[in-house]
Amino acid sequence: MTNMESTGAAGQSAEAAMQVSTLVPDTALEQRRQSERRFALAPDLVTVRNLKMHFPVTEGALFNKVAAHVRAVDGISFTIRKGETLGLVGESGCGKTTTGRCILRLDHPTGGEILFDGKNLVDLDDKSMRALRRKIQVIFQDPYSSLNPRMKIGEIISEPMKVHRTEPNKAARDARVMELLNMCGLDPRFADRYPHEMSGGQRQRVGIARALSVRPEFIICDEAISALDVSIQAQIINLLEDLRDQFGLTYLFIAHDLSVVRHLCHRVAVMYLGKIVELAECDELYGNPLHPYTQALLAAVPVPDPDMEKVRSYRIVKGEVPSPMNPPSGCVFHPRCPLAVENCAKTVPEFRELRPGHWVACSVI
């Protein structure tokens, strides 16, 4: 990336942060803090234990011998409480999307457990999994490629209803489509349009309407706003927040923009090279990050105030991200960590609770 591109990207992120801050007042942040305290007592809807997803890398045209494995996700554990939004953040290639795909069972995990409402999704056969898919939906990153260009908007939204037979007849499905379009801020007349006739923000609203069509309990938002203009991002965030509060939805919000995650999520998990290195409530993580990688990520978030931007300190992470085919021994972050000691290269750090609800994978802290 050139200096000009880097400056432009930073400016866009700062603009997004300012727009989101404008739309989410202090009263909303206080409401979120109250809900965080409430969710501390809520039952777990999703439990992930020691999840692993290792993709084989083959060589040879004839026998396809397995030469190595890409450790996309390597032994992570977390829970998502009912009605909560858990943010999953990290740089590209850290395993965020693969984690979401494993929960959706689009990829079958190499190991570990994924419990949804007490049922282990890893052990379910296709028929049993199909019955649960109505409760677990996804909003994809790209609003352009995730919609069938040959189907009208009404058909796209009603298709899950037909598959899962949630409505008794076509009239009921059509009525539900109109309701969902209104709910997601779209004109009901859009039902007769095709995706290419709509903007990116409108297409993503269609994707949200499609996910809601079967009345799910849990939605995975996989970089749901990263492909949108900064002005549209804030609108989609507010829509997702309103829908969550209205229907009691539970979200796994996968993103790389920390300024966006702060305004929507109750807790945040930070991933690096297939592992979760820190997990805490949102205000705790942003106010008191403990892991060196989390500190570096937060230091890179642009600050809208120019005066604060001039005086704040930066943490530069040295080196490049290692290959997931050959991750470092011990702590995966130790080659780039400013706090690393000799033992960090030998021992995998325990993911431990240093404060109530604040978990960190670091043996030095």
Phi, psi and omega in degrees: 000133180283166177300322180296317179295318180298317179297319179296318180295319178296320178297319178297317180296320178296318179297319179297317180298319179294319182292318178295318179299324180295322185275346180242092184287175181300326179298322178293321178294323177293322176298321179294321179297321177295320180291328176299318178294324179290320182290341178299336180257357183284151178289154178284129175267320180236130176231121178249126182234119174050044183290132177228138174222101181249119180267127180288142174248117185258159175220153182094131183282336187263310187257349179050056178291135179285116183264331182195178177228139172271115182273076184294317175230130192225072173082055180255152179221138175193168176232155173233122183278157182297128180084003184263157170245117176257124176272136177239110188238162179155168182284168182302136178089005183277347178112009183296306183295322178298323176300314178298319180294326177293319178296322177285350185064027169285330169242137178271121186299150174289327180195169178099183181233146173229105182262125174241114182053039177089352182258132180279108183295333183295327184270352185283142173281175185299321181294315179292323180293324180298323179292331181274342185297335177298330183274345183237114182236171184221145170247118187278164182291314188264108180288353181271311184273347183274355178247135180292117184292346182263359180250145174286160184301317179300322179291321180298316182288325184277344183303314178300328178296322178291318182296316184264359176054049181274343178239145188289332184203178183296322180299319179292322178294317179297320179295321179293323177299314179299318180298317182291321177298315176299316183299325183264012174078029179242148177293131179304337179293344178295345181301333182263007179263167175257157182306324184292348179271004185238158177281172180299317179296320178294320178296321179293327174296323175297318177299322177293317179299319178298318179296326182279346191299331182257016177055062183285167174260331188225129180234131174263117179261100185267095182051047191293345182238358188292337181269005185256159174297152184299327180291329180279330182304315182297322179295317180293321177300313180297322178296313179299321179294316179297317180294321178299314181290325182288321187248004179066036183285157174245132183241143157253110187257103181270127184201168172238353180266104185291333179292329178283315182302323184300328186270349184245331192263150175271319174230158183226133173247133182255124180253145174214121175052049174085000181233149172274122183260340179202144178213130181198169172298152190304307183296324179294316182294316182285329182275333184214065178292137184254323182283138181303326180291318177298318179299320179292320178298313182292327178292339181272352180287124180298144177256128183297334182278115182299325181294318178292324181297326183289325189261345184285156182266154180244149173247116180266123177273119184283156173075188181245160178294127178296164179286135176292349174283335181219068183291157180297153174287162180066227177286126184293342182265354190298328179295341183246000189274131179287345182259001189298140173240177186301321183292339182296332180279351185250329189242130174286122184293143177285138175277100190237158182269106181275331175223164180305115179079001182246106184253138182220140174256084180202129181269354182268325184292000000 
